Amino acid sequence: MIRYVGVGVIAKWFDVSPGTVTKWQSRYAESHPTPAHDAEIEPDGTKGWLPEREAEWRTWADGRPGRGAGGGRPPRA
């Protein structure tokens, strides 16, 4: 049997909520997409990833734009 992990497990890898992982998927869809899923469960389309792809997710996270990306507001003169 092939086992997959969902956003709940991915969230645990990063110590964030599953909602945060879902936000990452939509927020970075164009500029820095999350790793593509390996399976889609019917009828609701739940996505799953192979557990051994954790390293790929961590590499993705290391390259994601963080807080303050773009320089933020310039300091007062």
N, C-alpha and C positions, 0 to 999 in steps of 0.2 A: 504494500500500500504506500502511495506517495503522500507525504504530509506537507502541508503548506502552513505558513503563518500569515496572519492578517495584521491590520493596523494596530491592534491591541498589543501584539508581541513586539512589533517594531517600536511602538511607543515605549515599551519597557526597556528596550535596548538603549534608548536615549533619555530615559527618566522624564518623559513628557506625557501628556494625555493623548489618547487616540485622536481627539479633535485636532490637536496640533499637527499630527501626521497628515490628517486629511487636509488641513490648511496648507501644508507644504505642497501637497500634490496639486492643489489648484493655484496657489500663489506662484509657484515656480514652473508651472506647466510649459510656459514658452521659453523662459530665459535659462532655466537650470532644472530640467525635468528629473523627477525621482526615478529610480530604477523601474523599468517596465515590469509589470506583474507576470507571473508564470501561469496563473490559472484564473479563471473567472467562474464563480459558482452561480448556477441558475437557481431560482428564477430572478433573484434580485441583483445579480451582477457583482456580488462581493468579490473583491480581488484577493489573491493569495500569492505569496512568494515562497520559494524554497528556503528553508532555514539557513542553508549554507551560504546564502547571499548576504548575510549580515555584514561582511567585510565590504561588499559593494555599497551597501547603504551607508556605512561609516565613511567611505571615501567620498560619496555624494555629499554627506553632511559637512565634511571638512572643506569642501569647495563651495558651499552655499554662501551667498551674500549674508552677512550678519548684520546685527544692529549697527546703525550708523554707516552702512555702506553708502558710498557716494559723498562722504565728507560731512553730511549734516549741515546744520545752520552755521554760517561763519561767525567767529567770535566778534564781540563788540570791539570797536576801535578805541 
